[in-house]
Amino acid sequence: MKFPIIGDIASRAVVSIDIHHSIADAIELMLENEHRNVIVEDINRYYILTVLDILRFQNLDIDLHTKLNTLRLCEVPVIYKEQNILDTLEFLNSDLEYICVVNEDKTLFGIVTHTNITSNIDPDILIDHFRLSDFLKLNRRMKWVGKDEKTADLLNDMIANSFDNTVIVEDLKPIGILTTKDIVTLIKNNSDLELSVSHYMSSPVQSINKNASIKEALNFLKTKHYKRVIVVDDSGKLSGVIAQKEFVSLTYSRWALLMKEYQSELSEINTILESKNREYEIKASTDSLTGLYNRYKFSELYISAYQTMVQRHNEMSVILLDIDFFKKVNDTYGHNTGDIVLITISNLLQEHVRNIDVCCRWGGEEFVTLLPTASLQTAASIAEKLRLQIEALKIKEVDRVTASFGVSQVREGESMEAVIGRADKALYLAKHYGRNCVKTELD
C-alpha cells in the first residue's frame, strides 16, 4: 500500500502576505480572494491571520493600519513537500487545521488542510459498522443558538470560545449555520450586527442521520465539499457536529492495522504508527475535557469487573453523581466557568475514590463511579464522603457547588443499563428531596 506524498495533495491556492504589511492590506486580500484567512510570511516562518483574529482586533480597537509584525499571530507548523502524509498526523492534535508545505529552501509551496488529508483516505478502509451515534458518545462540544440570537452577541461568543461555526436551531432542529466564511461576507458588506443571526445564516442545512456509518459520512463530506457534518436524530433534532479533523483521528487506528501488513517495506513508518496508536487509544477512551474515562471505556471496564464479581462472588455497586443547578452556573458565569467546575470535580473524584474504583464522565454534568467489592452500604458511605468533599470545595469563580447522588448495587444476571437505571431513579429521589444528598435504590 502506498501513502501519498505531501506535495501531491497540497493545495496551491494559498493567499499569503508579507509580515511587514498592515491588517488593512490583509483584509483587502481576503475580500479579493473570498478567503477566510491569510498566511503571513516572515522569512522561513509562517503565521495565520483568520477572520476571528480580525474581529478580535476590531473589538480591541486596534488600528487596521497596524503592521502584522507587531501582532501576536498564531504560528503554523511546516512540513516539506517531499514528506509522506503520515508525517502530518503529529500536527492533528492542534486546533489549527492548516500545515504549511514548503520547498527544500523553505519557501512556501502550498498548504495541507484536514480537507486534503480526509480526501486521501480511501473509504473502503474505514470501519463500515462504526456509526456516528457511537462517535457522538465522546461528548464533543459544539455551539448552537436560536434563530433570534443577535449576530453581534454570537460573534463575540465565537471569538471568546474559538468556535469556527455555529448551528442555528428552531425547536432544536438545525435551520442554518454560520461559519467563518459567512463572517467574511459580513465584513465585506459592513452588515448590521444588531440584526438576528437568521438574517445572515447559510440555509437550508444539509444534515446526516446519526445512524449513518463513518464511511457514509466521509462520502457525504467529499460530495458536498463540507468541512463538517451536522448530525441529527430520527426526529430531525440536532445531535452534534463532527469536523473532518475528527474523522482523521477515527480512521487512524485502521491505518495502523493496514500498515502492519507491510512491515518489511515500511519498518520506519511502523515506528511512527506504534507511537501514534498509543496516543489515539488514550484519546478514544477518555473524555477530552476532564480526563476521566468516557462511556465507551467505562462499558468495557464494567464488563471485566462484572466477570470478576461473578467468579469471586463479590459485591459491586455504582454511584451516579449530578452537579446541582449546573445549567445556572453556565447561564450565569459562562461555559468556560462551567468547564472549570467539571474539571475541579473530576480531579476531586480521582483523588478521593479508591484505587480500584472506575470514574467516568457519563455526559454533561453527570459522573458515574463503579466500585468493585463494595456493598450498597459501603458505596453509600463513599458517596456521602464525596458529597461533603464537593460541598466543601472553594471554586473561585462560583464560590460553592453541591451535587446529588444515586447509589445502586449490581445484581448478577442484569445488564449495566439496568444498574445505571436504578442509580438514576435514586438520583431523581435525591433531587426531589432538595438536592445535595445521597439516596440509594432502597430509599
C-alpha positions in Angstrom: 0.0 0.0 0.0 1.3 3.5 -0.9 0.5 6.6 1.0 0.7 9.9 -0.9 3.5 12.5 -0.8 2.6 15.9 0.8 3.4 17.8 -2.4 0.9 15.7 -4.4 -2.0 16.5 -2.2 -1.1 20.1 -1.0 -3.4 22.9 -2.1 -1.5 25.6 -4.1 -4.4 28.1 -3.9 -2.8 29.9 -1.0 -3.3 33.6 -0.2 -0.2 34.9 1.5 1.1 38.3 2.6 4.4 39.6 3.9 4.5 40.2 7.6 5.5 43.9 7.1 2.1 44.7 5.6 -0.9 46.0 7.6 -4.1 44.4 8.8 -6.0 46.5 6.3 -3.8 45.1 3.5 -4.6 41.6 4.7 -8.3 42.3 4.9 -8.3 43.6 1.3 -6.5 40.5 0.1 -9.0 38.2 1.9 -12.0 40.0 0.4 -10.5 40.0 -3.1 -10.0 36.2 -2.9 -13.0 35.4 -0.8 -10.8 33.6 1.7 -11.4 33.4 5.4 -7.7 33.5 6.3 -4.3 34.6 5.1 -0.9 33.0 5.5 1.6 35.6 6.8 5.2 35.1 5.6 8.2 36.0 7.7 11.4 34.7 6.0 11.2 30.9 6.9 8.4 31.2 9.4 4.7 31.2 8.7 1.7 32.5 10.6 -2.0 32.6 10.0 -4.4 35.6 10.2 -8.1 34.5 10.5 -11.4 36.3 10.3 -11.8 35.7 14.0 -8.5 37.4 14.6 -9.7 40.5 12.7 -12.9 40.6 14.7 -10.9 40.4 17.8 -8.7 43.3 16.7 -11.7 45.4 16.0 -13.2 44.6 19.4 -9.8 45.8 20.9 -9.9 49.0 18.8 -6.6 48.1 17.1 -5.9 50.4 14.2 -6.3 48.5 10.9 -3.1 50.2 9.6 -1.1 48.4 12.3 1.7 46.3 10.9 1.3 42.5 11.1 4.8 42.1 12.5 3.7 43.9 15.7 0.8 41.5 16.4 0.9 38.1 18.2 -0.2 35.8 15.4 -0.6 32.0 15.6 2.4 30.2 14.0 1.6 27.5 11.5 3.6 24.2 11.6 5.8 23.5 8.5 6.3 20.2 6.6 8.4 19.6 3.5 6.6 18.7 0.3 8.6 15.5 -0.2 7.4 14.1 3.1 4.7 11.4 3.5 1.1 12.1 4.5 1.7 10.1 7.7 4.1 12.8 8.8 1.1 15.2 9.1 -0.5 13.1 11.8 1.6 14.6 14.6 0.0 18.0 13.9 -3.6 16.9 14.0 -4.0 17.4 17.8 -3.6 21.2 17.2 -6.7 23.4 16.9 -5.2 24.7 13.7 -6.5 22.9 10.6 -3.6 24.0 8.4 0.0 22.9 7.8 2.3 25.0 5.6 4.1 22.9 2.9 7.5 24.2 1.9 10.1 23.6 -0.8 13.7 22.4 0.1 14.7 26.1 0.6 11.7 26.6 3.0 9.9 28.9 0.6 6.1 28.4 0.6 4.8 25.7 -1.7 1.2 25.4 -0.5 -0.9 24.2 2.4 -2.3 21.0 3.6 -5.7 21.1 5.4 -7.8 18.4 7.1 -9.8 18.5 3.8 -6.7 17.4 1.9 -6.0 14.6 4.4 -9.6 13.4 4.6 -9.9 13.4 0.8 -7.0 11.0 0.5 -8.4 8.4 2.9 -10.0 5.6 0.9 -13.5 5.0 2.4 -13.1 1.2 1.8 -10.5 1.0 4.6 -12.9 2.5 7.1 -14.9 0.6 9.7 -18.1 0.2 7.9 -20.1 -0.6 11.0 -18.9 2.3 13.2 -21.9 4.6 13.5 -22.0 8.4 14.0 -24.1 7.8 17.1 -21.2 5.9 18.7 -18.8 8.7 17.8 -21.1 11.3 19.4 -20.9 9.5 22.7 -17.4 11.1 23.2 -19.3 14.3 24.1 -17.5 16.7 21.8 -18.5 20.3 22.4 -20.5 22.2 19.8 -22.1 25.7 19.6 -25.7 26.2 18.7 -28.1 29.1 19.2 -31.7 30.1 18.5 -32.6 32.0 15.3 -33.3 35.2 17.2 -29.8 35.5 18.7 -28.3 38.9 18.0 -25.4 38.5 15.5 -23.1 40.8 17.5 -23.5 38.7 20.6 -22.9 35.5 18.7 -19.7 36.8 17.1 -18.4 37.8 20.5 -19.1 34.4 21.9 -17.4 32.7 18.9 -14.4 34.9 19.4 -14.2 34.2 23.2 -14.6 30.4 22.8 -12.8 29.9 19.5 -15.8 28.3 17.7 -15.4 28.4 13.9 -19.0 27.6 13.3 -22.4 27.8 15.0 -25.5 25.9 14.2 -28.8 27.8 14.3 -31.8 25.8 15.6 -35.6 26.2 15.9 -37.2 23.7 18.2 -33.8 22.0 18.4 -33.9 21.3 14.6 -31.0 22.8 12.6 -32.2 25.5 10.2 -29.0 27.3 9.4 -25.3 27.5 10.1 -22.9 30.5 10.5 -19.2 29.8 9.6 -16.1 31.9 9.3 -16.8 32.0 5.6 -20.1 33.8 6.3 -18.2 36.2 8.7 -16.1 37.2 5.7 -19.3 38.2 3.9 -20.4 40.2 7.0 -17.2 42.2 7.0 -17.3 42.7 3.2 -20.8 44.0 3.3 -20.4 46.0 6.6 -23.5 44.3 7.8 -25.7 45.4 10.7 -24.7 43.1 13.5 -27.6 44.2 15.7 -29.9 42.0 13.5 -30.6 38.4 14.4 -28.4 35.7 13.1 -31.3 34.4 11.0 -30.6 37.3 8.6 -27.1 36.0 7.8 -27.0 32.3 8.4 -26.5 29.9 5.5 -29.7 28.0 4.9 -31.0 25.4 4.4 -28.8 23.0 6.3 -27.9 19.6 4.9 -27.5 17.1 7.7 -26.9 13.3 8.1 -28.6 10.9 10.4 -26.8 9.7 13.5 -27.2 6.1 12.4 -25.1 6.6 9.3 -21.7 5.0 9.2 -18.4 6.8 9.2 -17.9 5.7 5.6 -21.2 7.3 4.6 -20.3 10.5 6.5 -16.9 10.7 4.8 -18.5 10.3 1.4 -21.0 13.0 2.3 -18.2 15.4 3.1 -16.4 14.6 -0.2 -19.5 15.0 -2.3 -20.7 18.2 -0.6 -17.2 19.7 -0.1 -18.1 20.5 3.5 -15.7 20.9 6.4 -18.1 19.3 8.9 -21.2 17.2 9.2 -24.3 18.2 11.1 -25.8 15.1 12.7 -29.5 14.8 13.6 -31.6 12.1 15.2 -34.6 10.3 13.7 -36.9 13.3 14.5 -34.5 15.8 12.8 -33.2 17.3 16.1 -29.6 18.3 16.4 -27.3 15.5 17.8 -23.9 17.0 17.2 -21.4 18.4 14.8 -18.3 16.4 13.6 -15.4 18.0 11.9 -13.1 16.5 9.2 -10.2 16.5 11.7 -12.1 14.2 14.0 -12.7 11.7 11.1 -8.9 11.6 10.6 -8.4 10.6 14.2 -11.1 7.9 13.9 -9.6 6.3 10.9 -6.0 6.4 12.2 -6.3 3.2 14.1 -7.5 1.4 10.9 -4.4 2.8 9.1 -2.2 1.3 11.8 -3.6 -2.1 11.2 -3.2 -2.0 7.5 0.4 -0.8 7.8 1.3 -3.8 9.9 0.8 -6.0 6.9 3.6 -4.1 5.1 6.3 -4.2 7.9 9.0 -5.4 5.6 8.6 -2.4 3.3 7.6 0.2 5.9 9.5 -0.6 9.1 10.4 3.1 9.7 6.8 4.2 9.3 5.7 1.5 11.7 7.7 3.1 14.5 5.7 6.3 14.0 2.4 4.4 13.8 3.0 2.5 17.1 3.7 5.7 18.9 0.6 7.4 17.4 -1.6 4.4 18.0 -1.0 4.5 21.8 -1.8 8.2 21.7 -5.1 7.7 19.9 -6.1 4.8 22.1 -5.9 7.1 25.1 -7.9 9.8 23.3 -10.5 7.3 22.3 -11.1 6.1 25.9 -11.1 9.4 27.8 -13.2 12.5 28.0 -11.3 15.3 26.4 -12.3 17.9 29.0 -11.9 16.1 32.3 -9.5 13.3 31.5 -11.9 10.8 33.1 -12.9 7.6 31.2 -15.7 8.1 28.6 -18.9 5.9 28.3 -17.3 3.6 25.8 -14.3 2.8 28.0 -16.5 2.6 31.2 -18.7 0.0 29.5 -15.6 -2.0 28.6 -14.3 -1.9 32.1 -17.7 -2.7 33.6 -17.8 -6.0 31.7 -14.4 -7.0 33.0 -15.3 -6.0 36.6 -18.7 -7.8 36.4 -17.0 -11.1 35.3 -14.6 -10.8 38.3 -17.5 -10.1 40.6 -19.3 -13.3 39.5 -16.2 -15.5 39.6 -15.3 -14.4 43.1 -18.8 -14.0 44.4 -18.0 -10.4 45.4 -20.3 -7.4 45.7 -20.2 -4.4 43.4 -22.0 -1.0 43.3 -22.4 2.1 41.2 -22.6 5.8 42.2 -24.3 8.2 39.9 -23.5 11.9 40.6 -25.1 15.0 39.2 -24.0 18.6 39.8 -26.8 20.6 41.2 -28.1 23.6 39.2 -25.3 23.3 36.7 -27.3 25.0 33.9 -27.5 28.0 36.2 -23.7 28.0 36.5 -23.3 28.0 32.7 -26.0 30.7 32.2 -24.7 32.9 35.0 -20.9 32.6 34.7 -20.4 31.2 31.2 -19.4 27.8 29.7 -15.7 28.4 30.5 -16.5 28.6 34.2 -18.8 25.6 33.8 -15.8 23.7 32.4 -13.7 24.7 35.4 -16.3 23.3 37.7 -16.4 20.0 35.8 -12.6 19.7 35.8 -12.4 20.5 39.5 -15.0 17.9 40.5 -13.3 15.3 38.2 -10.0 15.9 39.9 -11.7 15.5 43.3 -13.2 12.2 42.3 -9.9 10.9 41.0 -8.2 11.9 44.3 -10.8 10.6 46.7 -12.1 7.3 45.3 -10.3 4.0 45.9 -7.6 2.9 43.5 -9.7 0.0 42.3 -12.7 2.3 41.5 -13.5 3.4 38.0 -14.7 7.0 37.4 -16.4 8.2 34.2 -17.9 11.3 32.8 -21.3 10.0 31.9 -22.4 13.1 30.0 -22.9 16.8 30.6 -22.7 17.3 34.4 -23.2 13.6 35.3 -20.5 11.3 36.5 -20.6 7.6 37.3 -18.3 5.6 39.5 -18.0 1.8 39.6 -17.0 0.4 43.0 -15.8 -3.3 42.8 -16.1 -5.3 46.1 -18.3 -2.6 47.6 -21.8 -3.3 49.1 -24.6 -0.8 48.7 -24.0 0.4 52.3 -20.2 0.9 51.6 -20.9 2.7 48.3 -23.5 5.0 50.0 -20.9 5.8 52.7 -18.3 6.7 50.0 -20.9 8.8 48.2 -21.6 10.7 51.3 -17.9 11.4 51.8 -17.7 12.6 48.2 -20.8 14.8 48.7 -19.1 16.5 51.7 -15.9 17.0 49.8 -17.7 18.7 46.9 -19.8 20.8 49.3 -16.5 22.0 50.9 -14.9 22.9 47.6 -13.9 26.6 47.1 -14.1 27.4 43.5 -13.2 31.0 42.9 -15.5 31.7 40.0 -18.7 30.3 41.6 -17.7 30.0 45.3 -19.7 26.9 46.1 -21.3 23.9 44.3 -23.2 20.9 45.5 -24.1 17.5 44.0 -26.8 14.9 44.3 -26.1 11.2 44.4 -27.9 8.0 43.5 -26.5 4.6 44.5 -27.3 1.1 43.3 -25.8 -2.4 43.8 -25.0 -4.7 40.8 -27.1 -7.8 40.7 -25.9 -11.0 38.9 -27.5 -11.6 35.6 -28.7 -8.0 34.9 -27.3 -5.5 32.4 -25.2 -2.4 33.1 -28.1 -0.3 31.8 -30.4 -1.7 34.5 -27.9 -1.0 37.2 -27.4 2.6 36.0 -31.2 2.9 35.6 -31.8 2.1 39.3 -29.0 4.5 40.3 -30.7 7.2 38.2 -34.0 6.7 40.0 -32.2 7.1 43.3 -30.6 10.2 42.0 -34.0 11.6 41.0 -35.2 10.9 44.5 -32.2 12.8 45.9 -33.1 15.8 43.8 -36.8 15.5 44.9 -35.7 15.7 48.5 -33.9 19.0 48.0 -30.6 18.0 46.3 -27.1 17.9 47.9 -27.9 14.4 49.4 -27.3 10.7 48.8 -30.1 8.3 48.1 -29.9 4.5 47.4 -32.1 2.2 45.4 -33.6 1.1 48.7 -34.7 4.5 49.9 
